[in-house]
Amino acid sequence: MIPINIDDPVVLRRTLEELETRIAILPTPITPVNTLDDAAVIEEIVLKTNEIVEGLNAVIVALNATNTSDKP
């Protein structure tokens, strides 16, 4: 939770440090998702789908690694 008094440099620094520890670092780079041409062949569709799934898996792995929930 971000404190109300972020005008105080000490509070702001601590808040930014806390936020920085929560940034998910992805194990693999993710490329932007762009659309396929309407004339794309099945091989292009499969490659693009696999690329999207790999990116999604990387995000899930990173979020699971940074999950600091106290829930059992």
Secondary structure, DSSP 4 states (H G I P E B T S, - for coil): ---S-TTSHHHHHHHHHHHHHTPPPPSS------PPPTT--HHHHHHHHHHHHHHHHHHHHHHHHT------
